[in-house]
Each structure stands twice: as C-alpha cells, then as structure tokens.
C-alpha cells in the first residue's frame, strides 16, 4: 500500500489520507491549531477547505503559521463570474494568511448554467488563469456531485484535479469519472468518504477507499483522536476481509442512496431548523436502535422540524437534490411518535 501518491498532472506527492476542513468549523481556534498540528505530525500534507465553510479558512491559516511549507493547501469557491472569483481568491489568501494557494477549485458545479458561466467570457476560469499567472495559485481543480457536469469540466483539459463524492454507497465514480481522470492524468480527491457519517463502521469504508486507485481521501476531522485513527488505517492498511465486505454491502442496501450527507450546504434555515442534526438524530433512532436517546435528543432541540414553512430554500442548496421538506416531516413524526 503506497502511503504517498502522485496527485495527477500536478506531480505533487500527497499522503493518501488528507484533511477535510468542514468539521473544523465546530471547534475553537485553539483546538483547530492542535488538531492540524497533530495531522501534520502524523504525515498528512493535503488540507482542503472552502470559502463557504464559515471560519474554516481562517482557522487553518492561523494553525499553519510557521508550517505552511509542510502542506499542500486547497480551497474552493462557488463564484461563477470573473469578478466574483477574483474577489474570492483575494479573500482566501487573506483568510489563509498565505502568499499562494496550491490548489484553487471551482466548488460544487451543479448546473449547466453554472458551468457555462465558469467557462464562458469573463467567467470564473478567467480569474483563476489570471491568479495562476500571477503566482497566487499553482493549480486549478473542479468539484461536483453530478457526474455529467464534472465530466464536462474535466474534458476541457483546464483542471489538474477533480473532487468527487465516493464511498461504499456512492460508487458511481467508478464507472466514468475515475477512469476518465486516469486517462487525463488528473488527481482524484475523494470527498464524502464516510457519506456524512452514515456508516456504522467508518473504518471499513476508509480501508475500502484506501485500496482504490485514487489520490487522496479528505474525511473531515475535528479531534486529534480522529486524526490518529484515520492515519493509522493508512499506516497499517489491511484490505477488507470477505465478512467485512459483506457487512458493508448489507449496510449499503439498507441505507440506499437517499440520505443526508451532512455537508450542511442547506444551512442556514430561515426558521432556524437544524436540518442535518434532525436527520442525523432520526438515523440514530431508525438504524442504531437508540430510540429513547434519539427522542430525548430531538425533544431538547429549541427548534423542531415542524417549524418548517416549506419555503424550499434548503432544497435549492442541496447538492443531492434531496426532498428535505418531506424528510423533515417524516423525521418529526418518527421522533415525536
């Protein structure tokens, strides 16, 4: 098992276990600094964040003081036009407190209109080219949840990496995206490796993914313990045993593909409903048989799912096009039943 892999045409050597920057939003600056220091000490040298992850960039920037040269730093933006992206790049440089960003990605390209804006005249790609020429960024990447749009971006030849959701349930990248990435010599960054926490034995899923022909996994981490556990899986990698594979296959059948990945792109709810937490609690009730605990946890929420006025804002933001309004109705009924 190769611990370090080449990130496609960038030529960079990356440790197979990277650091996803979403959960770092939940901890203090001091905690974030300790967690990232532990990650670097364990060999992690690829850190991914985004403009949309509230204070994630700022926390990472502060934590990398004196350590910047030890990591490859990636961020991303939902900007689609030239001026928006130009502004976002400057904001990222300021937040991350760095002179350059190794990988800047077009974030969550989810519609044909967004792709056309990015690639068209005075689009985001033009600003990225300009920043690359100025030495502010080194390479360009694209991220997305919809294969047909990601593939369209990949085929332009303008991006060095592709970031996709891939885990034991979401295996569609194996059909087209991953083979095309290899053909185009693009680095493959695996987001949502744990499906937002849907798996009961996450270590099995990470072991499965570490055995695939991808560049780097970026599970989110918000504790030193998680850093230690995840890096240990790479350091002493073991391929899945038949019984472990059977366990994951059974779980994948039970879960299906209709579930919340806890990306939190749906936030904030205008009515204050915590969508991701509500659906997580429902999962504990239905799948892990923690019924009394889940009901008590739900009852303690200040705003419950029945506060939803069905405005649909959350569904417009969801990269998986989940019917969140109906899911919230069901969760409320289950948890207060």
C-alpha positions, 0 to 999 in steps of 0.5 A: 500500500503506497502511503504517498501518491502522485496527485495527477498532472500536478506531480505533487506527492500527497499522503493518501489520507488528507484533511477535510476542513468542514468539521473544523468549523465546530471547534475553537481556534485553539483546538483547530491549531492542535488538531492540524498540528497533530495531522501534520505530525502524523504525515498528512500534507493535503488540507482542503477547505472552502470559502463557504465553510464559515471560519474554516479558512481562517482557522487553518491559516492561523494553525499553519503559521510557521508550517505552511511549507509542510502542506499542500493547501486547497480551497474552493469557491462557488463564484461563477463570474470573473469578478466574483472569483477574483474577489474570492481568491483575494479573500482566501489568501487573506483568510489563509494568511498565505502568499499562494494557494496550491490548489484553487477549485471551482466548488460544487458545479451543479448546473449547466448554467453554472458551468457555462458561466465558469467557462464562458467570457469573463467567467470564473476560469478567467480569474483563476488563469489570471491568479495562476499567472500571477503566482497566487495559485499553482493549480486549478481543480473542479468539484461536483456531485453530478457526474455529467457536469464534472465530466464536462469540466474535466474534458476541457483539459483546464483542471489538474484535479477533480473532487468527487463524492465516493464511498461504499454507497456512492460508487458511481465514480467508478464507472466514468469519472475515475477512469476518465481522470486516469486517462487525463492524468488528473488527481482524484480527491475523494470527498464524502468518504464516510457519506456524512457519517452514515456508516456504522463502521467508518473504518471499513469504508476508509480501508475500502477507499484506501485500496482504490486507485485514487489520490487522496481521501479528505474525511473531515476531522475535528479531534486529534483522536480522529486524526490518529485513527484515520492515519493509522488505517493508512499506516497499517492498511489491511484490505477488507476481509470477505465478512467485512465486505459483506457487512458493508454491502448489507449496510449499503442496501439498507441505507440506499442512496437517499440520505443526508450527507451532512455537508450542511450546504442547506444551512442556514434555515430561515426558521432556524431548523437544524436540518442535518442534526434532525436527520442525523438524530432520526438515523440514530433512532431508525438504524442504531436502535437508540430510540429513547436517546434519539427522542430525548435528543430531538425533544431538547432541540429549541427548534423542531422540524415542524417549524418548517414553512416549506419555503424550499430554500434548503432544497435549492442548496442541496447538492443531492437534490434531496426532498428535505421538506418531506424528510423533515416531516417524516423525521418529526413524526418518527421522533415525536411518535 
